[in-house]
Amino acid sequence: MPYGITIKHDQGGKRLEVGCPHQSGLLYVVPSEASWVCTEENLHAHALAGFFKELARLQDPQVNALMRRWGLYFRERPVESEEEAKQG
């Protein structure tokens, strides 16, 4: 597996391969009750943005500390229309 993030399009979901010389793992993204609204093409982006949005809203000190430990920060942004996204 090459280093970085590789997105594999599996039947019924996505598989995100993440790795570097020091860490390696797989993240599986499959259709769920919260992702029914999104296309299969964007399922992984929808699930990750929604997950991190809800995780950040918990304002749990342990979650916040863990995210800081790994240098992860999430900021929700306004959703663009499909037409705006194509233009931009």
N, C-alpha and C positions, 0 to 999 in steps of 0.2 A: 504494500500500500504506500503510495506517495505521501509525503508530509503535507499537512494543510487540512482542508475540508473538501471532501469529495461527496457529491450527491448522487446516489444511485436511485434510479426510478424502478422500484419493484412493483409487481402487480399488487394493487390494493394499498399502496403506501410508498414511503420513501425511506431510504436508509442513508444516514449521514455518517460517513467515515471521518473521524477526526484523529489526527495524530501528529506527533513531533518526535524528536529523538528521546523525549523523556516521558511522554504520556501517549496512550492510544485507546480508542474506544469506538463503539458504534452507538448511534442514536436512531431508534426506529420511530417513525411517525406514521400512524395509521389513522384512517377515518374514525371520528368519534362524535359524541353528542355535541361538542362545541365546534366542530369543524364542518358540519353539514353544509354550511352556507358557501364554502370556498370550493374552487375547482381543484381537481387532482393535481394540476400543474403547480398550484401555489399552496398546496396543503402544508408543506413543511414550514413555509414562511408564516402562514396563518397560525399554525399551532405554536411555533416558538414565540411569536410576538404576543399572542394571547396568554401563553403560559407565563412569560416574564412579566407581562402587565399585571396579572393576578398575583404573582409571587411578590412583586414590588409593593403592591397595595396591602399585603399582609402586615407590612411594617414590623416583622418579627426580628428582634435583635439578633438571633442566631443566624437567620437567613441573611440579614444585612452584613453581619460579620463574615460569613462564608463568602459572600459575593465580593466583599472588599479584599479578603484574603487572596482571591483569584483575579482581582482586578476587573471584575464584571460590574457594569452599571447599566441600568435600563431606563430610558426615558421614553414615555409614550408620545407619539407624534400624531397630528391630525391625519385622517385618512383622506387621500386624494381620490378623485373620481378616476375611472379607467381612462377617460379622455385626457385628463391632466397628466396622468402617469405616462401616457404615450408621447405627449408633447415635451415632457420634461427632463 
